[in-house]
């Protein structure tokens, strides 16, 4: 009985489900981009498998280690915008020089953590703006739930209906119920593609880095910039807006250090997760906020499984219909999206700046190779500063205190985050 009680405590069903959905969404949504990046560098089948092994190992180790260390749902991910950049930037670049660019980016992230400058920037941002940033990042995944109904109604709609029913009867297992119904509906409708699926263990391939200054400047530095602005920035916003007090600098330092060690094996970019992290910080992951770190730990366990299956991960991904992934991701993020919008618009002093941040981030705009998360936040800050500019001849009004509010995606009765604070 004690063994069963310990097992239930370490592996509660909502947390295990949230961890599985996190990895499912993280891998299936961008693995094709990673494959494109590897192919651009001329990777053969063994090197591509090594990339997946190194990435899965790095994400598993950092997610488990950091979550247990800080008792916080800290999920890491590979840099999806970084992979997109590499898919075009590595064309014609030898693998050894590509690894040199990976190593430079990792070391720059490590330095960012050691110096603490990134944490100071995040501390200065008002909560409504970071909440709006998070809402803008997640919006597409929310709408994809209903887009999936257009593509495969017989799979997406039963999932949504099961979620609504379970939220009423068994709220702790609502996402699990939706996933189970989705898998069953996909099986009934014949949506699985299992032809050619076979298992094989990966063999890590070490590539000595070649530090060519032209590749370092054209690939390594941009990889660092897009990883920090497109991944770590919204990743910190997820934690802050969920009310978790965790030091940012050590997180960056450890992800950079692990990335540097695994770079010669193909780990091009490890960073804090944003979209997938939000799945582990919401109420669906565990009704007790202090126990939600278990969802991130289980995500790490499943990432280690990805590492073990690095040789066949492509076949595993193609076996799963896209609508199933879109549907479960949208359902898992509904609470977090709603909480983010509530926080973003709850303070009248920052409402206009928050709306600008949300719209610019949700637009998906890319300028100078930098994604919309950075430009959305910059637009919001500019809007906030413009609203505070003194008008000649007009006496400034004293600011009104904003209302207290709960952390996004959390249940009622959770500790409130004061308006204007960093949420830490």
C-alpha positions in Angstrom: 0.0 0.0 0.0 2.8 2.4 0.8 4.4 1.7 -2.6 1.2 2.5 -4.4 0.7 5.6 -2.3 4.3 6.8 -3.2 3.7 6.0 -6.9 0.4 8.0 -6.9 2.2 10.9 -5.2 5.1 10.9 -7.7 3.0 10.2 -10.8 -0.4 11.8 -10.4 -2.4 11.3 -13.6 -2.9 15.0 -14.4 0.8 15.7 -14.1 1.9 12.7 -16.2 -0.7 13.6 -18.9 0.5 17.3 -18.9 4.1 16.1 -19.3 3.2 13.7 -22.2 1.2 16.5 -23.9 4.1 18.9 -23.4 6.5 16.6 -25.2 3.9 15.6 -27.8 3.3 19.2 -28.7 6.9 20.3 -28.5 8.3 17.6 -30.7 5.6 17.2 -33.3 5.1 21.0 -33.8 8.7 21.6 -34.9 10.6 18.4 -35.5 10.3 18.9 -39.3 12.1 22.3 -38.9 14.9 20.5 -37.0 15.2 18.0 -39.7 15.4 20.7 -42.3 18.2 22.5 -40.3 20.1 19.2 -40.1 19.8 18.5 -43.8 20.9 22.1 -44.6 24.2 21.3 -42.8 24.5 18.1 -44.8 23.7 15.7 -42.0 23.3 12.1 -42.9 20.9 9.7 -41.2 23.3 8.9 -38.3 24.0 12.6 -37.7 20.3 13.4 -37.8 19.6 10.7 -35.2 22.4 12.1 -33.1 20.8 15.5 -33.2 17.6 14.1 -31.8 19.5 12.1 -29.2 21.4 15.2 -28.0 18.3 17.4 -28.0 16.2 14.9 -26.2 18.9 14.2 -23.6 19.5 17.9 -23.0 15.8 18.7 -22.6 15.3 15.7 -20.3 18.2 16.5 -18.0 17.5 20.2 -17.7 13.7 19.8 -17.3 14.1 17.2 -14.6 17.0 18.7 -12.8 15.8 22.3 -12.7 12.2 21.4 -11.8 13.4 19.3 -8.9 16.0 21.9 -7.8 13.5 24.8 -7.6 10.2 22.8 -7.1 8.8 24.8 -10.1 7.5 23.5 -13.4 10.5 24.5 -15.5 10.3 23.0 -19.0 13.0 23.4 -21.5 12.8 23.1 -25.3 14.9 23.4 -28.4 14.9 26.7 -30.2 12.3 26.5 -32.9 13.1 30.0 -34.4 16.7 29.0 -34.2 16.0 25.8 -36.2 14.2 27.9 -38.8 17.2 30.2 -39.0 19.6 27.3 -39.4 17.4 25.7 -42.1 18.5 28.6 -44.4 21.7 29.8 -42.7 23.5 26.4 -42.8 23.1 25.7 -46.5 26.6 24.9 -47.8 28.1 25.1 -44.3 30.1 22.0 -43.2 28.9 20.3 -40.0 32.0 21.2 -38.1 31.5 24.9 -38.6 27.8 24.5 -37.8 28.8 22.9 -34.5 31.1 25.9 -33.9 28.1 28.2 -34.3 26.0 26.1 -31.9 28.8 26.3 -29.3 29.1 30.1 -29.6 25.4 30.5 -29.1 25.4 28.2 -26.0 28.3 30.1 -24.5 26.7 33.5 -25.0 23.5 32.2 -23.2 25.7 30.9 -20.4 27.4 34.4 -20.1 23.9 36.0 -20.1 23.0 33.8 -17.1 26.2 34.5 -15.2 26.1 38.2 -15.7 22.4 38.5 -14.8 21.6 41.2 -17.3 18.6 39.3 -18.8 17.0 38.9 -15.3 17.3 42.6 -14.7 15.5 43.4 -17.9 12.7 41.0 -17.0 12.4 42.5 -13.5 11.7 45.9 -15.0 8.8 44.8 -17.2 5.2 45.3 -15.8 3.2 42.2 -15.4 0.4 43.2 -17.8 2.9 43.4 -20.7 4.4 40.0 -20.0 0.9 38.6 -19.7 0.0 40.1 -23.0 3.2 38.7 -24.5 2.3 35.2 -23.3 -1.3 35.5 -24.6 -0.1 36.6 -28.0 2.4 33.7 -28.2 -0.3 31.2 -27.3 -3.2 32.6 -29.3 -2.4 30.6 -32.5 -2.5 27.4 -30.5 -5.9 28.3 -29.1 -7.4 29.0 -32.5 -5.7 25.9 -34.0 -8.1 23.8 -31.9 -11.0 25.0 -34.0 -9.0 25.0 -37.2 -8.5 21.3 -36.5 -12.3 20.8 -36.5 -12.4 22.1 -40.1 -9.7 19.6 -41.2 -10.8 16.6 -39.2 -14.1 17.3 -37.4 -14.5 13.6 -36.3 -11.3 13.9 -34.2 -11.2 17.4 -32.9 -14.8 17.9 -32.0 -15.2 14.8 -29.8 -12.0 15.9 -28.0 -13.5 19.3 -27.3 -16.8 17.8 -26.2 -15.1 15.3 -23.9 -13.0 18.1 -22.4 -16.2 20.2 -21.6 -17.9 17.3 -20.1 -14.9 16.3 -18.0 -14.4 19.8 -16.8 -17.9 19.6 -15.2 -17.6 16.0 -13.8 -13.9 15.3 -13.4 -12.0 18.6 -13.8 -8.6 17.0 -12.7 -8.7 14.6 -15.7 -10.3 16.9 -18.3 -7.2 17.0 -20.6 -6.5 13.3 -20.1 -10.1 12.6 -21.1 -9.8 14.7 -24.2 -6.5 13.0 -25.2 -8.1 9.5 -24.7 -11.1 10.4 -26.8 -8.8 11.9 -29.5 -6.7 8.8 -29.7 -9.9 6.6 -29.9 -11.4 8.9 -32.6 -8.2 8.8 -34.6 -8.1 5.0 -34.4 -11.8 4.6 -35.5 -11.4 7.0 -38.4 -8.1 5.4 -39.5 -5.9 8.5 -39.0 -2.7 6.7 -37.9 0.1 6.3 -40.4 2.3 3.4 -39.2 3.8 2.1 -42.4 7.5 1.7 -42.1 7.6 2.3 -38.3 10.4 0.5 -36.6 12.5 1.0 -33.5 16.3 1.5 -33.4 18.7 2.9 -30.8 20.6 6.1 -31.8 24.4 6.2 -31.9 25.7 9.7 -30.8 28.1 11.2 -33.4 30.7 13.6 -32.1 31.8 16.4 -34.5 34.7 18.6 -33.4 33.8 22.3 -33.7 35.5 24.5 -36.3 35.3 28.2 -35.2 35.1 30.0 -38.5 34.6 33.7 -37.8 32.3 34.2 -40.8 29.9 31.4 -39.7 30.1 32.5 -36.1 28.9 36.0 -37.0 26.4 35.0 -39.7 24.9 32.0 -37.8 26.1 31.8 -34.2 25.2 35.3 -33.1 21.8 35.4 -34.9 21.1 32.0 -33.3 21.7 33.4 -29.9 19.6 36.5 -30.6 16.5 34.6 -31.8 16.8 32.1 -29.0 16.9 34.8 -26.3 14.1 36.9 -27.8 11.9 34.2 -29.3 12.2 31.5 -26.6 13.8 32.6 -23.3 11.9 35.9 -23.2 8.4 34.4 -23.4 9.6 31.4 -21.4 10.4 33.7 -18.4 7.0 35.4 -19.0 5.2 32.0 -18.6 6.8 31.5 -15.2 6.4 35.0 -14.0 2.7 35.2 -15.0 2.0 31.9 -13.4 3.2 33.3 -10.1 6.4 31.3 -9.7 9.3 33.0 -8.0 12.4 31.5 -9.6 15.8 33.1 -10.3 16.2 33.6 -14.1 20.0 33.7 -14.3 20.7 30.2 -13.0 18.1 28.8 -15.5 19.9 30.5 -18.4 23.3 29.5 -17.0 22.4 25.8 -16.8 20.7 25.6 -20.2 23.7 27.3 -21.8 26.1 25.0 -20.0 24.3 21.8 -21.0 23.9 23.1 -24.5 27.6 23.7 -24.8 28.4 20.2 -23.6 26.0 18.6 -26.1 26.6 21.0 -29.1 29.2 18.7 -30.7 26.6 16.0 -30.9 24.0 18.2 -32.6 22.2 20.2 -29.8 21.9 23.5 -31.6 19.8 25.4 -29.0 18.4 24.6 -25.6 16.3 27.2 -23.9 13.3 27.8 -21.6 10.0 26.6 -23.1 7.1 29.0 -23.6 4.1 27.4 -25.2 4.8 23.9 -23.9 5.7 25.2 -20.4 2.3 26.8 -20.2 0.8 23.3 -20.3 2.6 22.4 -17.1 1.9 25.6 -15.2 -1.9 25.6 -15.5 -4.5 24.0 -13.3 -4.9 21.0 -15.6 -1.3 19.9 -14.7 -2.2 19.6 -11.0 -4.8 21.3 -8.7 -2.0 22.1 -6.2 0.3 24.8 -7.6 3.2 23.5 -5.4 3.0 20.1 -7.0 2.9 21.2 -10.7 6.6 20.8 -11.0 5.9 17.1 -11.3 4.4 17.7 -14.7 7.7 19.2 -15.9 9.6 16.3 -14.3 7.5 13.9 -16.3 8.0 16.0 -19.4 11.7 15.5 -18.9 11.2 11.7 -18.5 9.4 11.7 -21.9 12.1 13.8 -23.5 14.6 11.1 -22.4 12.4 8.6 -24.2 12.7 10.9 -27.3 16.5 10.6 -26.9 16.3 6.8 -26.7 14.2 6.8 -29.8 16.3 9.3 -31.7 16.8 6.9 -34.6 13.1 6.5 -35.3 11.5 9.7 -34.0 10.7 10.8 -37.6 8.6 7.8 -38.2 6.9 8.1 -34.9 6.0 11.7 -35.7 4.6 11.0 -39.1 2.3 8.3 -37.6 0.4 10.9 -35.6 -2.3 13.1 -37.4 -1.7 16.8 -37.2 -5.3 17.5 -36.0 -4.8 15.3 -32.9 -1.7 17.4 -31.9 -3.4 20.7 -32.6 -6.5 19.7 -30.7 -4.8 18.6 -27.5 -2.5 21.5 -27.5 -5.4 24.0 -27.8 -7.4 22.3 -25.1 -4.4 22.1 -22.7 -3.8 25.9 -23.1 -7.3 27.2 -22.8 -7.0 28.1 -19.1 -3.6 29.7 -19.5 -4.7 31.9 -22.5 -7.8 33.1 -20.5 -5.7 33.8 -17.4 -3.1 35.8 -19.5 -5.8 38.0 -21.1 -7.4 38.6 -17.7 -4.1 39.8 -16.2 -3.1 41.8 -19.3 -6.4 43.8 -19.4 -7.1 43.9 -15.7 -5.0 47.1 -15.0 -6.3 50.2 -16.6 -2.9 51.9 -16.4 -1.3 49.4 -18.7 -4.3 48.3 -20.8 -3.5 50.0 -24.1 0.2 49.0 -23.9 -0.9 45.4 -23.2 -3.3 45.3 -26.1 -0.5 46.6 -28.4 1.8 43.9 -27.1 -0.8 41.2 -27.5 -1.7 42.2 -31.1 1.9 42.7 -32.3 3.0 39.3 -30.8 0.0 37.4 -32.1 0.6 38.9 -35.6 3.6 36.6 -36.1 5.7 39.4 -37.7 9.4 38.9 -38.3 11.8 41.8 -38.8 15.6 41.5 -39.2 15.2 37.7 -38.5 13.8 38.4 -35.0 10.3 37.0 -34.2 7.2 38.7 -33.0 7.7 38.1 -29.3 10.5 40.6 -29.2 8.8 43.2 -31.4 5.5 42.8 -29.6 7.1 43.5 -26.2 9.1 46.4 -27.7 5.9 47.9 -29.2 4.2 47.6 -25.8 7.0 49.3 -24.0 7.1 52.1 -26.5 3.3 52.6 -26.1 3.7 52.7 -22.3 6.5 55.2 -22.5 4.6 57.4 -24.9 1.6 57.4 -22.6 3.8 58.6 -19.8 5.4 61.5 -21.7 4.6 64.8 -20.0 2.3 67.2 -21.9 3.4 70.9 -21.7 0.9 72.9 -19.6 -0.9 69.8 -18.2 -0.5 68.7 -14.6 0.2 65.0 -14.4 -2.5 63.0 -12.6 -1.6 60.7 -9.7 -1.7 57.0 -10.9 -4.6 54.9 -9.5 -3.6 51.6 -7.9 -4.5 48.6 -10.0 -6.5 45.6 -8.8 -4.9 42.5 -7.4 -5.3 39.4 -9.6 -4.5 35.8 -9.6 -1.8 34.2 -11.7 -2.9 33.3 -15.2 -4.1 29.7 -15.6 -4.4 29.2 -11.9 -7.4 28.3 -9.9 -9.5 30.6 -7.8 -8.1 31.3 -4.4 -4.5 31.2 -5.5 -2.1 33.8 -4.2 -2.7 37.1 -6.0 0.0 38.9 -8.0 -0.1 42.7 -7.3 -0.6 44.8 -10.3 2.6 46.3 -11.7 4.8 43.7 -10.0 7.0 41.2 -11.9 5.0 38.3 -10.6 8.1 36.9 -8.9 
